[in-house]
Amino acid sequence: MQINLSSKTALVGASTQGIGYGIARELAASGANVFLMSRDEEKLKLAVQSLPVADAGQQHGYVVADFNDFQLFKGVIEKFLQQTPIDILVNNTQGPKAGKASDLQTADYSAAFDLLFKVVVETTALALKGMMKNKWGRIINVSSVSVTEPIDKLALSNSIRAATAGWAKTLANELGQYNITVNNILTGYFDTERIAKMIHEESLSTGSSVEVLRNERADKVPLKRLGRPEEYGYLATFLASDYAAYITGTNIPLDGGLSKSY
């Protein structure tokens, strides 16, 4: 099976590193025109330059956008999508801050709602205009296993990602008639900069070494390792292809068997 996305244009959020870049790279390798989106323009330029080019007509680009400022983001993404219709949307942002539910304030939940829900809904609504006209589209939401099994000290992510998953299922039911699919990937432990940062912060607060904490995470996974960003890209690229045309409204765990409820 060979996936060919040469006629498609994709937009991938938070894609200068980690999971987002892993997805962007595999989409590009399959022939898609890929636009990266993040707030750091220098990192975006470097990431775009490193994307593979499968054929001579393929073009990549980037969008400078800060997910943490919703009003500013709204203006940027609206202008971009008016000028550049897309076929594949990968909704991915950085995660909200860690914390226990008992320690968080209403303002924390409001900020997380902007980041994980409003950014996703706004981007999707704008992208859907072209998809519905063309009667073809793929919406892929980078989510978390916390949707089904809440993770300790990640109260904001646990709460808002569950809301986004419910919205995505509702949207999938509405868009099937337009040949547009909507799917959530429930992320487990991946070898990314974000995980490294979380482990480092935990090391500082607990006194345990980074190596011990990293190994503890890997040991919880039946495959006994963290996932690789390119492995995430493989699944996202499949979901973006015509091979996955009959898959919609799903929560797909990508976690090495970590989830106990599947």
NORWOPE-V764066 format. One record per residue. SS is DSSP state (A for helix, B for strand, O for the rest). Layout:
{{SS} {SS}}
This chain:
{{O} {O} {O} {O} {O} {O} {O} {O} {B} {B} {B} {B} {B} {O} {O} {O} {O} {A} {A} {A} {A} {A} {A} {A} {A} {A} {A} {A} {A} {O} {O} {O} {B} {B} {B} {B} {B} {B} {O} {O} {A} {A} {A} {A} {A} {A} {A} {A} {A} {A} {O} {O} {O} {O} {O} {O} {O} {O} {O} {O} {B} {B} {B} {B} {O} {O} {O} {O} {O} {A} {A} {A} {A} {A} {A} {A} {A} {A} {A} {A} {A} {A} {A} {O} {O} {O} {O} {B} {B} {B} {B} {O} {O} {O} {O} {O} {O} {O} {B} {O} {A} {A} {A} {O} {O} {A} {A} {A} {A} {A} {A} {A} {A} {A} {A} {A} {A} {A} {A} {A} {A} {A} {A} {A} {A} {A} {A} {A} {A} {A} {A} {A} {A} {A} {O} {O} {B} {B} {B} {B} {B} {B} {B} {B} {A} {A} {A} {O} {O} {O} {O} {O} {O} {B} {A} {A} {A} {A} {A} {A} {A} {A} {A} {A} {A} {A} {A} {A} {A} {A} {A} {A} {A} {A} {A} {A} {A} {A} {O} {B} {B} {B} {B} {B} {B} {B} {B} {O} {O} {B} {O} {O} {A} {A} {A} {A} {A} {A} {A} {A} {A} {A} {A} {A} {A} {A} {O} {O} {O} {A} {A} {A} {A} {A} {A} {A} {A} {A} {A} {A} {O} {O} {O} {O} {O} {O} {B} {O} {A} {A} {A} {A} {A} {A} {A} {A} {A} {A} {A} {A} {O} {A} {A} {A} {O} {O} {O} {O} {O} {B} {B} {B} {B} {B} {O} {O} {O} {O} {O} {O} {O} {O}}
